[in-house]
Amino acid sequence: PLAPTNNHNSLSTFLSHASRTNLDPSSTVYIGTHYEYTAILSLSRLCFTLYRVGGKSDYGIDLLGFWSPVPGATTPLKVLVQCKVTKTVKPNFIRELEGAFIGAPPGWRSKGVIGALVAEKTATKGVRDAIGRSKWPMVYVVCSREGVVSQMLWNQKAVEEGGLEGLGVGSR
């Protein structure tokens, strides 16, 4: 899939573009795009390689790429990502992410694909329950606007299909 714009492809080029075009930093476009690039940078420290692809008719997919959660694994997992900023995260966002699997681009419609919801807010009980019930492999990541990852959880389907058996998350 192609990037949604030729004007920027990283946080630094986006900030330059926003400055050149006088994009309002309080606009939803600025906030959302900035958050997507922040998520890309933050998740790269957790062995994600992501690219911004969101745009019209994207089925809610903001980022696509790969995740290598197990060091030395021969094949990384494919991942499709939805980013949610400035919103209270509700269980319906998990249903939206399930819909993203249906509309995933070629190559992201088979086993070995994990959906990730990246949001500012900690997962509520309703969100955790929705992830647990989902038939799709899913990961939930809390990432602040400053890029601090403070929570990461996944469902049993991600363990089964993503090879996450025995993998745990701790804090530093």
Backbone as JSON Lines, residues from 0, in Angstrom:
{"i":0,"aa":"P","n":[0.82,-1.2,0.0],"ca":[0.0,0.0,0.0],"c":[0.86,1.26,0.0]}
{"i":1,"aa":"L","n":[0.38,2.23,-0.68],"ca":[1.12,3.48,-0.78],"c":[0.83,4.39,0.4]}
{"i":2,"aa":"A","n":[1.81,5.24,0.71],"ca":[1.62,6.24,1.75],"c":[0.51,7.19,1.32]}
{"i":3,"aa":"P","n":[-0.22,7.77,2.27],"ca":[-1.34,8.63,1.92],"c":[-0.92,9.98,1.34]}
{"i":4,"aa":"T","n":[0.36,10.33,1.42],"ca":[0.81,11.62,0.91],"c":[2.27,11.55,0.51]}
{"i":5,"aa":"N","n":[2.65,12.39,-0.43],"ca":[4.06,12.52,-0.8],"c":[4.71,13.67,-0.05]}
{"i":6,"aa":"N","n":[3.94,14.39,0.76],"ca":[4.45,15.58,1.44],"c":[5.29,15.28,2.67]}
{"i":7,"aa":"H","n":[5.12,14.09,3.26],"ca":[5.89,13.73,4.45],"c":[5.88,12.22,4.63]}
{"i":8,"aa":"N","n":[6.93,11.71,5.27],"ca":[7.02,10.27,5.52],"c":[7.67,9.95,6.87]}
{"i":9,"aa":"S","n":[7.78,10.95,7.73],"ca":[8.34,10.77,9.07],"c":[7.86,11.93,9.94]}
{"i":10,"aa":"L","n":[8.1,11.83,11.23],"ca":[7.68,12.91,12.12],"c":[8.38,14.22,11.75]}
{"i":11,"aa":"S","n":[9.67,14.16,11.47],"ca":[10.39,15.4,11.16],"c":[9.9,16.02,9.85]}
{"i":12,"aa":"T","n":[9.65,15.21,8.83],"ca":[9.17,15.79,7.57],"c":[7.72,16.27,7.7]}
{"i":13,"aa":"F","n":[6.94,15.6,8.56],"ca":[5.58,16.09,8.81],"c":[5.62,17.45,9.5]}
{"i":14,"aa":"L","n":[6.46,17.59,10.51],"ca":[6.55,18.87,11.23],"c":[6.99,19.99,10.28]}
{"i":15,"aa":"S","n":[7.92,19.7,9.38],"ca":[8.34,20.7,8.38],"c":[7.18,21.06,7.46]}
{"i":16,"aa":"H","n":[6.47,20.03,6.99],"ca":[5.31,20.25,6.12],"c":[4.24,21.08,6.84]}
{"i":17,"aa":"A","n":[3.96,20.73,8.09],"ca":[2.95,21.45,8.87],"c":[3.33,22.91,9.04]}
{"i":18,"aa":"S","n":[4.6,23.16,9.26],"ca":[5.08,24.54,9.41],"c":[4.95,25.3,8.09]}
{"i":19,"aa":"R","n":[5.38,24.68,6.99],"ca":[5.32,25.32,5.67],"c":[3.89,25.66,5.25]}
{"i":20,"aa":"T","n":[2.95,24.78,5.61],"ca":[1.57,24.96,5.15],"c":[0.68,25.6,6.21]}
{"i":21,"aa":"N","n":[1.29,26.01,7.32],"ca":[0.54,26.63,8.42],"c":[-0.6,25.75,8.92]}
{"i":22,"aa":"L","n":[-0.34,24.46,9.01],"ca":[-1.34,23.53,9.53],"c":[-1.54,23.8,11.02]}
{"i":23,"aa":"D","n":[-2.77,23.99,11.41],"ca":[-3.11,24.32,12.79],"c":[-2.79,23.13,13.71]}
{"i":24,"aa":"P","n":[-1.9,23.32,14.7],"ca":[-1.54,22.23,15.61],"c":[-2.71,21.71,16.45]}
{"i":25,"aa":"S","n":[-3.8,22.44,16.51],"ca":[-4.96,21.94,17.25],"c":[-5.96,21.21,16.35]}
{"i":26,"aa":"S","n":[-5.66,21.13,15.05],"ca":[-6.58,20.45,14.13],"c":[-6.47,18.94,14.3]}
{"i":27,"aa":"T","n":[-7.55,18.26,13.96],"ca":[-7.56,16.8,14.08],"c":[-6.55,16.16,13.13]}
{"i":28,"aa":"V","n":[-6.35,16.74,11.97],"ca":[-5.36,16.21,11.01],"c":[-3.96,16.28,11.61]}
{"i":29,"aa":"Y","n":[-3.61,17.43,12.18],"ca":[-2.29,17.59,12.78],"c":[-2.11,16.62,13.95]}
{"i":30,"aa":"I","n":[-3.07,16.61,14.86],"ca":[-2.96,15.78,16.06],"c":[-2.88,14.3,15.68]}
{"i":31,"aa":"G","n":[-3.75,13.86,14.79],"ca":[-3.76,12.45,14.39],"c":[-2.5,12.02,13.66]}
{"i":32,"aa":"T","n":[-2.05,12.84,12.72],"ca":[-0.84,12.51,11.96],"c":[0.38,12.51,12.87]}
{"i":33,"aa":"H","n":[0.48,13.51,13.74],"ca":[1.59,13.57,14.69],"c":[1.61,12.32,15.56]}
{"i":34,"aa":"Y","n":[0.44,11.9,16.03],"ca":[0.35,10.72,16.89],"c":[0.75,9.46,16.12]}
{"i":35,"aa":"E","n":[0.34,9.34,14.88],"ca":[0.72,8.17,14.08],"c":[2.23,8.07,13.95]}
{"i":36,"aa":"Y","n":[2.89,9.17,13.64],"ca":[4.35,9.15,13.53],"c":[5.01,8.9,14.88]}
{"i":37,"aa":"T","n":[4.43,9.42,15.96],"ca":[4.96,9.15,17.3],"c":[4.84,7.66,17.61]}
{"i":38,"aa":"A","n":[3.72,7.06,17.26],"ca":[3.53,5.62,17.48],"c":[4.56,4.81,16.7]}
{"i":39,"aa":"I","n":[4.82,5.19,15.46],"ca":[5.82,4.49,14.65],"c":[7.17,4.5,15.36]}
{"i":40,"aa":"L","n":[7.59,5.67,15.82],"ca":[8.88,5.79,16.51],"c":[8.9,4.99,17.81]}
{"i":41,"aa":"S","n":[7.85,5.11,18.6],"ca":[7.81,4.43,19.89],"c":[7.78,2.92,19.74]}
{"i":42,"aa":"L","n":[6.99,2.42,18.82],"ca":[6.88,0.98,18.64],"c":[8.11,0.38,17.98]}
{"i":43,"aa":"S","n":[8.9,1.2,17.29],"ca":[10.14,0.68,16.71],"c":[11.07,0.17,17.8]}
{"i":44,"aa":"R","n":[11.0,0.75,18.99],"ca":[11.81,0.28,20.12],"c":[11.36,-1.08,20.63]}
{"i":45,"aa":"L","n":[10.17,-1.5,20.21],"ca":[9.63,-2.81,20.59],"c":[9.64,-3.77,19.4]}
{"i":46,"aa":"C","n":[10.52,-3.52,18.45],"ca":[10.73,-4.38,17.28],"c":[9.59,-4.35,16.27]}
{"i":47,"aa":"F","n":[8.86,-3.24,16.2],"ca":[7.87,-3.02,15.15],"c":[8.54,-2.21,14.04]}
{"i":48,"aa":"T","n":[8.23,-2.55,12.8],"ca":[8.63,-1.75,11.65],"c":[7.34,-1.37,10.95]}
{"i":49,"aa":"L","n":[6.97,-0.09,11.05],"ca":[5.65,0.35,10.6],"c":[5.75,1.48,9.59]}
{"i":50,"aa":"Y","n":[4.72,1.55,8.73],"ca":[4.62,2.58,7.71],"c":[3.22,3.17,7.75]}
{"i":51,"aa":"R","n":[3.14,4.46,7.55],"ca":[1.86,5.15,7.58],"c":[1.16,4.95,6.25]}
{"i":52,"aa":"V","n":[-0.09,4.46,6.29],"ca":[-0.82,4.15,5.07],"c":[-2.25,4.67,5.08]}
{"i":53,"aa":"G","n":[-2.7,5.25,6.17],"ca":[-4.09,5.67,6.29],"c":[-4.49,6.66,5.21]}
{"i":54,"aa":"G","n":[-5.75,6.68,4.92],"ca":[-6.3,7.6,3.92],"c":[-7.75,7.23,3.65]}
{"i":55,"aa":"K","n":[-8.3,7.74,2.57],"ca":[-9.68,7.42,2.22],"c":[-9.81,5.93,1.92]}
{"i":56,"aa":"S","n":[-10.91,5.35,2.35],"ca":[-11.21,3.93,2.12],"c":[-10.12,3.02,2.66]}
{"i":57,"aa":"D","n":[-9.58,3.36,3.84],"ca":[-8.49,2.57,4.42],"c":[-8.98,1.54,5.44]}
{"i":58,"aa":"Y","n":[-10.3,1.44,5.62],"ca":[-10.9,0.52,6.59],"c":[-10.37,0.78,8.0]}
{"i":59,"aa":"G","n":[-9.96,1.99,8.26],"ca":[-9.46,2.34,9.59],"c":[-8.01,1.98,9.84]}
{"i":60,"aa":"I","n":[-7.33,1.47,8.84],"ca":[-5.92,1.09,9.01],"c":[-5.06,2.33,8.85]}
{"i":61,"aa":"D","n":[-4.33,2.67,9.9],"ca":[-3.44,3.84,9.87],"c":[-2.01,3.46,9.53]}
{"i":62,"aa":"L","n":[-1.57,2.31,10.04],"ca":[-0.19,1.87,9.86],"c":[-0.17,0.39,9.48]}
{"i":63,"aa":"L","n":[0.78,0.02,8.65],"ca":[1.01,-1.39,8.31],"c":[2.48,-1.68,8.51]}
{"i":64,"aa":"G","n":[2.77,-2.94,8.78],"ca":[4.18,-3.3,8.9],"c":[4.37,-4.66,9.51]}
{"i":65,"aa":"F","n":[5.45,-4.77,10.26],"ca":[5.88,-6.05,10.8],"c":[6.28,-5.91,12.26]}
{"i":66,"aa":"W","n":[6.18,-7.03,12.99],"ca":[6.58,-7.07,14.4],"c":[7.35,-8.36,14.62]}
{"i":67,"aa":"S","n":[8.5,-8.22,15.23],"ca":[9.34,-9.37,15.58],"c":[9.43,-9.44,17.1]}
{"i":68,"aa":"P","n":[8.39,-9.96,17.76],"ca":[8.38,-9.95,19.23],"c":[9.35,-10.94,19.86]}
{"i":69,"aa":"V","n":[9.74,-11.97,19.1],"ca":[10.64,-12.98,19.63],"c":[11.99,-12.84,18.93]}
{"i":70,"aa":"P","n":[13.04,-12.47,19.68],"ca":[14.36,-12.33,19.06],"c":[14.79,-13.62,18.36]}
{"i":71,"aa":"G","n":[15.31,-13.48,17.16],"ca":[15.78,-14.63,16.41],"c":[14.71,-15.33,15.6]}
{"i":72,"aa":"A","n":[13.47,-14.88,15.69],"ca":[12.4,-15.5,14.89],"c":[12.69,-15.27,13.41]}
{"i":73,"aa":"T","n":[12.44,-16.3,12.62],"ca":[12.77,-16.2,11.2],"c":[11.77,-15.36,10.41]}
{"i":74,"aa":"T","n":[10.52,-15.36,10.83],"ca":[9.49,-14.62,10.09],"c":[8.78,-13.65,11.03]}
{"i":75,"aa":"P","n":[8.85,-12.36,10.74],"ca":[8.11,-11.41,11.58],"c":[6.61,-11.53,11.33]}
{"i":76,"aa":"L","n":[5.84,-11.11,12.3],"ca":[4.39,-11.07,12.16],"c":[4.0,-9.85,11.35]}
{"i":77,"aa":"K","n":[3.01,-9.99,10.52],"ca":[2.45,-8.82,9.84],"c":[1.5,-8.15,10.82]}
{"i":78,"aa":"V","n":[1.46,-6.84,10.8],"ca":[0.62,-6.12,11.74],"c":[-0.1,-4.98,11.03]}
{"i":79,"aa":"L","n":[-1.37,-4.82,11.36],"ca":[-2.13,-3.67,10.9],"c":[-2.54,-2.9,12.14]}
{"i":80,"aa":"V","n":[-2.42,-1.59,12.08],"ca":[-2.54,-0.76,13.28],"c":[-3.58,0.33,13.08]}
{"i":81,"aa":"Q","n":[-4.4,0.5,14.11],"ca":[-5.28,1.66,14.22],"c":[-4.77,2.5,15.38]}
{"i":82,"aa":"C","n":[-4.69,3.8,15.17],"ca":[-4.27,4.73,16.22],"c":[-5.47,5.55,16.67]}
{"i":83,"aa":"K","n":[-5.62,5.69,17.97],"ca":[-6.72,6.49,18.53],"c":[-6.13,7.49,19.52]}
{"i":84,"aa":"V","n":[-6.31,8.76,19.21],"ca":[-5.79,9.82,20.07],"c":[-6.95,10.75,20.46]}
{"i":85,"aa":"T","n":[-6.87,11.31,21.64],"ca":[-7.86,12.26,22.18],"c":[-9.26,11.66,22.34]}
{"i":86,"aa":"K","n":[-9.36,10.37,22.4],"ca":[-10.67,9.75,22.56],"c":[-10.63,8.78,23.73]}
{"i":87,"aa":"T","n":[-11.74,8.66,24.41],"ca":[-11.89,7.59,25.38],"c":[-12.0,6.31,24.58]}
{"i":88,"aa":"V","n":[-11.23,5.32,24.93],"ca":[-11.25,4.07,24.19],"c":[-12.4,3.21,24.7]}
{"i":89,"aa":"K","n":[-13.23,2.79,23.76],"ca":[-14.42,2.01,24.09],"c":[-14.37,0.69,23.33]}
{"i":90,"aa":"P","n":[-15.16,-0.3,23.77],"ca":[-15.16,-1.6,23.1],"c":[-15.48,-1.53,21.6]}
{"i":91,"aa":"N","n":[-16.22,-0.52,21.17],"ca":[-16.53,-0.44,19.73],"c":[-15.28,-0.23,18.89]}
{"i":92,"aa":"F","n":[-14.2,0.3,19.47],"ca":[-12.94,0.43,18.73],"c":[-12.35,-0.94,18.41]}
{"i":93,"aa":"I","n":[-12.61,-1.91,19.26],"ca":[-12.15,-3.28,18.99],"c":[-12.94,-3.85,17.82]}
{"i":94,"aa":"R","n":[-14.23,-3.56,17.77],"ca":[-15.04,-4.0,16.62],"c":[-14.56,-3.32,15.34]}
{"i":95,"aa":"E","n":[-14.18,-2.05,15.43],"ca":[-13.62,-1.37,14.25],"c":[-12.33,-2.05,13.79]}
{"i":96,"aa":"L","n":[-11.49,-2.43,14.74],"ca":[-10.25,-3.11,14.39],"c":[-10.54,-4.47,13.75]}
{"i":97,"aa":"E","n":[-11.57,-5.15,14.23],"ca":[-11.98,-6.41,13.59],"c":[-12.36,-6.16,12.13]}
{"i":98,"aa":"G","n":[-13.03,-5.05,11.87],"ca":[-13.39,-4.7,10.49],"c":[-12.18,-4.41,9.63]}
{"i":99,"aa":"A","n":[-11.11,-3.94,10.25],"ca":[-9.89,-3.66,9.49],"c":[-9.29,-4.94,8.92]}
{"i":100,"aa":"F","n":[-9.47,-6.07,9.61],"ca":[-8.98,-7.34,9.08],"c":[-9.69,-7.66,7.77]}
{"i":101,"aa":"I","n":[-10.99,-7.38,7.71],"ca":[-11.78,-7.67,6.51],"c":[-11.29,-6.82,5.34]}
{"i":102,"aa":"G","n":[-10.96,-5.57,5.6],"ca":[-10.52,-4.67,4.54],"c":[-9.02,-4.58,4.36]}
{"i":103,"aa":"A","n":[-8.29,-5.49,4.99],"ca":[-6.83,-5.44,4.91],"c":[-6.36,-5.61,3.46]}
{"i":104,"aa":"P","n":[-5.23,-4.99,3.14],"ca":[-4.72,-5.11,1.77],"c":[-4.19,-6.52,1.5]}
{"i":105,"aa":"P","n":[-4.0,-6.86,0.23],"ca":[-3.44,-8.17,-0.1],"c":[-2.13,-8.38,0.67]}
{"i":106,"aa":"G","n":[-1.94,-9.59,1.14],"ca":[-0.75,-9.9,1.93],"c":[-0.98,-9.77,3.42]}
{"i":107,"aa":"W","n":[-2.06,-9.11,3.8],"ca":[-2.4,-8.94,5.22],"c":[-3.75,-9.58,5.53]}
{"i":108,"aa":"R","n":[-4.11,-10.61,4.78],"ca":[-5.41,-11.26,4.97],"c":[-5.29,-12.73,5.37]}
{"i":109,"aa":"S","n":[-4.14,-13.14,5.84],"ca":[-3.94,-14.55,6.15],"c":[-3.51,-14.72,7.6]}
{"i":110,"aa":"K","n":[-3.22,-15.94,7.98],"ca":[-2.69,-16.18,9.33],"c":[-1.35,-15.47,9.45]}
{"i":111,"aa":"G","n":[-0.98,-15.2,10.69],"ca":[0.28,-14.5,10.91],"c":[0.14,-13.0,10.85]}
{"i":112,"aa":"V","n":[-1.12,-12.52,10.87],"ca":[-1.39,-11.08,10.89],"c":[-2.03,-10.74,12.23]}
{"i":113,"aa":"I","n":[-1.5,-9.72,12.88],"ca":[-2.04,-9.27,14.16],"c":[-2.55,-7.85,14.0]}
{"i":114,"aa":"G","n":[-3.69,-7.58,14.59],"ca":[-4.21,-6.22,14.63],"c":[-3.77,-5.55,15.92]}
{"i":115,"aa":"A","n":[-3.38,-4.3,15.82],"ca":[-2.96,-3.55,17.01],"c":[-3.76,-2.27,17.11]}
{"i":116,"aa":"L","n":[-4.25,-2.02,18.3],"ca":[-4.9,-0.75,18.6],"c":[-3.93,0.02,19.49]}
{"i":117,"aa":"V","n":[-3.5,1.17,19.02],"ca":[-2.58,2.03,19.78],"c":[-3.37,3.25,20.22]}
{"i":118,"aa":"A","n":[-3.39,3.49,21.52],"ca":[-4.21,4.57,22.06],"c":[-3.51,5.24,23.23]}
{"i":119,"aa":"E","n":[-3.98,6.44,23.53],"ca":[-3.44,7.2,24.66],"c":[-3.92,6.68,26.0]}
{"i":120,"aa":"K","n":[-5.08,6.1,26.02],"ca":[-5.73,5.73,27.28],"c":[-5.53,4.26,27.6]}
{"i":121,"aa":"T","n":[-5.44,3.95,28.88],"ca":[-5.34,2.58,29.36],"c":[-6.62,1.82,28.98]}
{"i":122,"aa":"A","n":[-6.46,0.55,28.67],"ca":[-7.61,-0.28,28.3],"c":[-8.56,-0.43,29.49]}
{"i":123,"aa":"T","n":[-9.82,-0.13,29.24],"ca":[-10.85,-0.32,30.26],"c":[-11.2,-1.81,30.34]}
{"i":124,"aa":"K","n":[-11.96,-2.17,31.35],"ca":[-12.4,-3.56,31.47],"c":[-13.2,-3.96,30.23]}
{"i":125,"aa":"G","n":[-14.05,-3.08,29.74],"ca":[-14.84,-3.38,28.54],"c":[-13.96,-3.63,27.32]}
{"i":126,"aa":"V","n":[-12.91,-2.84,27.18],"ca":[-11.98,-3.01,26.06],"c":[-11.22,-4.33,26.22]}
{"i":127,"aa":"R","n":[-10.74,-4.6,27.43],"ca":[-10.02,-5.86,27.67],"c":[-10.92,-7.07,27.39]}
{"i":128,"aa":"D","n":[-12.17,-6.98,27.81],"ca":[-13.11,-8.07,27.55],"c":[-13.36,-8.24,26.06]}
{"i":129,"aa":"A","n":[-13.51,-7.14,25.33],"ca":[-13.75,-7.2,23.89],"c":[-12.55,-7.81,23.16]}
{"i":130,"aa":"I","n":[-11.34,-7.45,23.58],"ca":[-10.14,-8.05,22.99],"c":[-10.12,-9.55,23.27]}
{"i":131,"aa":"G","n":[-10.45,-9.91,24.5],"ca":[-10.46,-11.33,24.87],"c":[-11.47,-12.15,24.09]}
{"i":132,"aa":"R","n":[-12.59,-11.56,23.74],"ca":[-13.65,-12.27,23.0],"c":[-13.37,-12.34,21.5]}
{"i":133,"aa":"S","n":[-12.52,-11.49,21.0],"ca":[-12.33,-11.39,19.56],"c":[-11.77,-12.67,18.96]}
{"i":134,"aa":"K","n":[-12.24,-12.99,17.76],"ca":[-11.71,-14.16,17.05],"c":[-10.44,-13.81,16.28]}
{"i":135,"aa":"W","n":[-10.07,-12.53,16.28],"ca":[-8.88,-12.06,15.57],"c":[-7.72,-11.88,16.56]}
{"i":136,"aa":"P","n":[-6.49,-12.15,16.13],"ca":[-5.34,-11.9,17.0],"c":[-5.12,-10.4,17.16]}
{"i":137,"aa":"M","n":[-5.08,-9.94,18.43],"ca":[-5.01,-8.5,18.69],"c":[-4.04,-8.16,19.81]}
{"i":138,"aa":"V","n":[-3.47,-6.97,19.66],"ca":[-2.58,-6.38,20.66],"c":[-3.13,-4.99,20.97]}
{"i":139,"aa":"Y","n":[-3.08,-4.61,22.23],"ca":[-3.47,-3.26,22.64],"c":[-2.25,-2.59,23.24]}
{"i":140,"aa":"V","n":[-1.94,-1.39,22.77],"ca":[-0.76,-0.66,23.24],"c":[-1.19,0.73,23.7]}
{"i":141,"aa":"V","n":[-0.78,1.09,24.91],"ca":[-0.98,2.46,25.39],"c":[0.3,3.23,25.11]}
{"i":142,"aa":"C","n":[0.17,4.28,24.33],"ca":[1.31,5.12,23.96],"c":[0.89,6.58,24.14]}
{"i":143,"aa":"S","n":[1.62,7.31,24.97],"ca":[1.29,8.71,25.19],"c":[1.62,9.54,23.96]}
{"i":144,"aa":"R","n":[1.15,10.75,23.91],"ca":[1.49,11.65,22.8],"c":[2.99,11.94,22.76]}
{"i":145,"aa":"E","n":[3.64,11.76,23.9],"ca":[5.09,11.98,23.97],"c":[5.86,10.72,23.56]}
{"i":146,"aa":"G","n":[5.15,9.62,23.33],"ca":[5.8,8.4,22.87],"c":[6.16,7.4,23.94]}
{"i":147,"aa":"V","n":[5.62,7.57,25.14],"ca":[5.9,6.62,26.23],"c":[4.9,5.47,26.16]}
{"i":148,"aa":"V","n":[5.4,4.26,26.01],"ca":[4.54,3.07,26.0],"c":[4.42,2.59,27.44]}
{"i":149,"aa":"S","n":[3.18,2.53,27.95],"ca":[2.98,2.17,29.35],"c":[2.14,0.91,29.56]}
{"i":150,"aa":"Q","n":[1.54,0.39,28.51],"ca":[0.75,-0.84,28.65],"c":[0.73,-1.56,27.31]}
{"i":151,"aa":"M","n":[0.83,-2.88,27.38],"ca":[0.71,-3.69,26.18],"c":[0.1,-5.02,26.59]}
{"i":152,"aa":"L","n":[-0.98,-5.38,25.94],"ca":[-1.62,-6.65,26.24],"c":[-2.14,-7.25,24.95]}
{"i":153,"aa":"W","n":[-2.37,-8.56,24.98],"ca":[-2.87,-9.24,23.79],"c":[-3.81,-10.36,24.19]}
{"i":154,"aa":"N","n":[-4.55,-10.84,23.19],"ca":[-5.53,-11.89,23.46],"c":[-4.94,-13.28,23.18]}
{"i":155,"aa":"Q","n":[-5.73,-14.29,23.51],"ca":[-5.29,-15.67,23.33],"c":[-5.05,-16.0,21.86]}
{"i":156,"aa":"K","n":[-5.85,-15.42,20.98],"ca":[-5.68,-15.67,19.54],"c":[-4.31,-15.19,19.08]}
{"i":157,"aa":"A","n":[-3.83,-14.09,19.64],"ca":[-2.48,-13.59,19.3],"c":[-1.41,-14.56,19.8]}
{"i":158,"aa":"V","n":[-1.67,-15.18,20.94],"ca":[-0.74,-16.18,21.47],"c":[-0.7,-17.38,20.52]}
{"i":159,"aa":"E","n":[-1.88,-17.85,20.11],"ca":[-1.98,-19.04,19.27],"c":[-1.43,-18.8,17.87]}
{"i":160,"aa":"E","n":[-1.81,-17.71,17.23],"ca":[-1.42,-17.46,15.84],"c":[-0.14,-16.66,15.7]}
{"i":161,"aa":"G","n":[0.2,-15.92,16.74],"ca":[1.37,-15.05,16.65],"c":[2.62,-15.58,17.31]}
{"i":162,"aa":"G","n":[2.52,-16.77,17.9],"ca":[3.7,-17.33,18.52],"c":[4.14,-16.58,19.76]}
{"i":163,"aa":"L","n":[3.19,-16.02,20.5],"ca":[3.54,-15.24,21.68],"c":[3.54,-16.06,22.97]}
{"i":164,"aa":"E","n":[3.53,-17.39,22.83],"ca":[3.53,-18.25,24.01],"c":[4.74,-17.91,24.88]}
{"i":165,"aa":"G","n":[4.5,-17.75,26.16],"ca":[5.6,-17.52,27.1],"c":[6.16,-16.12,27.08]}
{"i":166,"aa":"L","n":[5.68,-15.29,26.2],"ca":[6.17,-13.93,26.11],"c":[5.37,-13.07,27.07]}
{"i":167,"aa":"G","n":[6.04,-12.3,27.87],"ca":[5.38,-11.43,28.83],"c":[5.84,-10.0,28.68]}
{"i":168,"aa":"V","n":[5.11,-9.11,29.31],"ca":[5.45,-7.7,29.28],"c":[5.64,-7.24,30.71]}
{"i":169,"aa":"G","n":[6.7,-6.53,30.94],"ca":[6.96,-5.97,32.26],"c":[7.18,-4.48,32.15]}
{"i":170,"aa":"S","n":[7.5,-3.86,33.26],"ca":[7.77,-2.42,33.23],"c":[9.18,-2.16,33.71]}
{"i":171,"aa":"R","n":[9.74,-1.04,33.24],"ca":[11.08,-0.63,33.68],"c":[10.97,0.6,34.51]}
